[in-house]
Amino acid sequence: MQNDRPPPRRVSFEKGIRVGGPGWFGRWLTVVLSAIVFVGAAMLSVVLLAVLFAVGTIVAGYLWWKTRALRRQMGAFGDDGRTVDMEVVNKDSPDDDSAKR
């Protein structure tokens, strides 16, 4: 890094307001622009969240509407009293621990 070079020149208007320097105007401009960008980003995120929620609701509603026939058909296989729950145990299984019980 070379320190023998002169510092960069600052642009100034006729009234002495420097642009790009550490003065009060530059700091004020930075704060104002930062606030504007922050508010704009917050508004954009709220709008995007609302749009994504609306699209998700529409897609979920569409899928729910298209699968209603399948849900009705699955409801026809309800418990009619003829279902038997059972477990099959092999008599010759080496892992049979029924004698230990």
C-alpha positions in Angstrom: 0.0 0.0 0.0 1.4 3.4 -1.0 0.8 6.3 1.3 2.6 8.9 -0.8 -0.4 9.3 -3.1 -2.7 12.3 -2.4 -6.1 11.6 -1.0 -9.0 11.5 -3.6 -10.6 14.8 -4.3 -14.1 15.4 -3.1 -16.8 16.8 -5.3 -18.2 20.0 -3.9 -21.0 22.4 -5.0 -20.6 26.2 -5.0 -22.1 26.5 -1.5 -19.6 24.2 0.0 -21.7 21.1 0.5 -19.5 18.1 0.0 -20.8 14.9 -1.5 -19.2 11.6 -0.6 -17.5 12.8 2.5 -18.0 12.2 6.2 -19.8 15.5 6.7 -23.2 16.0 8.2 -24.9 16.1 4.8 -23.4 12.7 3.8 -24.4 11.1 7.1 -27.9 12.6 6.8 -28.3 11.4 3.2 -27.1 7.9 4.3 -29.6 7.7 7.1 -32.5 8.9 4.9 -31.6 6.5 2.0 -31.1 3.6 4.4 -34.6 4.3 5.9 -36.2 4.4 2.5 -34.5 1.1 1.4 -35.5 -0.5 4.7 -39.2 0.6 4.4 -39.3 -0.5 0.8 -37.8 -3.9 1.6 -40.3 -4.4 4.5 -43.2 -3.5 2.2 -42.0 -5.8 -0.5 -41.7 -8.7 2.0 -45.2 -8.1 3.2 -46.6 -8.1 -0.3 -44.6 -11.2 -1.2 -45.8 -13.0 1.9 -49.4 -12.2 1.1 -49.0 -13.3 -2.5 -47.4 -16.6 -1.5 -50.1 -17.2 1.1 -52.8 -16.6 -1.6 -51.1 -18.9 -4.1 -50.7 -21.6 -1.5 -54.3 -21.3 -0.5 -55.5 -21.6 -4.1 -53.2 -24.6 -4.8 -54.4 -26.4 -1.6 -58.0 -25.7 -2.5 -57.5 -27.0 -6.0 -55.9 -30.2 -4.7 -58.6 -30.6 -2.1 -61.3 -30.2 -4.8 -59.6 -32.6 -7.2 -59.2 -35.3 -4.6 -62.7 -35.3 -3.2 -63.8 -38.3 -5.3 -60.8 -40.3 -3.9 -61.8 -39.3 -0.3 -65.3 -40.5 -0.9 -64.1 -43.7 -2.3 -61.7 -44.2 0.7 -64.6 -43.6 3.1 -66.5 -46.6 1.5 -63.8 -48.8 3.0 -64.6 -47.9 6.5 -64.9 -50.3 9.5 -67.8 -52.6 8.6 -67.2 -55.1 11.3 -65.6 -57.7 9.0 -62.0 -56.7 9.6 -59.8 -59.0 11.7 -56.6 -57.7 13.2 -54.1 -60.5 13.8 -50.5 -61.3 14.1 -48.8 -64.3 12.4 -46.1 -66.1 14.4 -43.9 -68.8 12.8 -43.7 -71.8 15.0 -40.1 -72.7 13.9 -38.8 -69.2 14.2 -35.5 -69.0 16.1 -36.5 -65.6 17.4 -39.7 -67.0 19.0 -39.6 -65.9 22.6 -43.2 -67.0 23.5 -41.8 -69.7 25.8 -40.1 -67.1 27.9 -43.3 -65.2 28.5 
